[in-house]
Amino acid sequence: MSHGVYTRYVALGDSQTEGLWDGNDSAGIVGFADRLATMLDELHPGLRYANLAIRGRRIRDVLDDQLPRALAMRPDLVSICVGMNDITRPGLLFDRALADLDLMHRQLAQSGATVVTTTFPDIARIVPIGRVLTSRVLRTNEAIRSAADRHGFKLVDLYGAPSMIQPDTWSNDRVHGSTKGHILFAAAAAEALDLPGSNHDWVQASATSAQSTLRSRTYSQLLWTKNMLAPWMWHHARGISSGDGREPKRPQLDSLVG
């Protein structure tokens, strides 16, 4: 990478980076990482891009599987968004997940690539059930902010952004971004990278969108139960993950055209 020109971008993570709810499996899913790659290629044509993210993946999965594959590609830009599946999963392994997150950050820092990472939004202001996860969200966000400070990562801080609590930023499960949400995430990453034309507008609540209210949060809770909790319980009861059997949508560095 030289003077902000990136030639090899690899995206790591779970369903958010894969692009779930921005499009569909039949027509194709997009997501913020694809949108960021398009921005980069428009600024400096010739970008090669890989997206190794798979829905349902946890921090350990990225550390063991995605990260070695990414580092072998010698990227000059890496985006990493992972941890929500560790935050929401019950059990006693959360401290280990944070230790794995630290190890992953240290390996990324040693790669020499520019790294873009992100905190998680205040989900308690999106769905009421989020209150039971607040302490884990705060601990994860603190670990991410500390790593960004320590290693010089580019940080997208979603936690306090007014745009992140508007209902239409989120899909029907109220956990994954909607198409609007992915557009905002990409704009936030562009600002973190100081790309030409980027700005801080993504953080502002849209005056034309519905605002978060007690009624909207209650409705969001119903949507979350139907579209997130029920499928998760079904998968958990069968001992499977939503990402089982799936391969990355862009497993190798490749150009965006041709």
ABEGO torsion letter per residue (X at the ends): XBGGBBABBBBBEBAAAAGBGBEBAAAEBBEAAAAAAAAAAAABBGBBBBBABBBGBBAAAAAAAAAAAAAAAGBABBBBBBGAAAAABBEAAAAAAAAAAAAAAAAAAAAGBBBBBBBBBBAAAABAAAAAAAAAAAAAAAAAAAAAAAAGBBBBBAAABAAAABAAABBAAGABBBAAAAAAAAAAAAAAAGBBGBBAAAABBBAABBBBBAAAAAAAAAAAAAAAAAAAAAAAAAGBBAABGBBBABABBBBABX
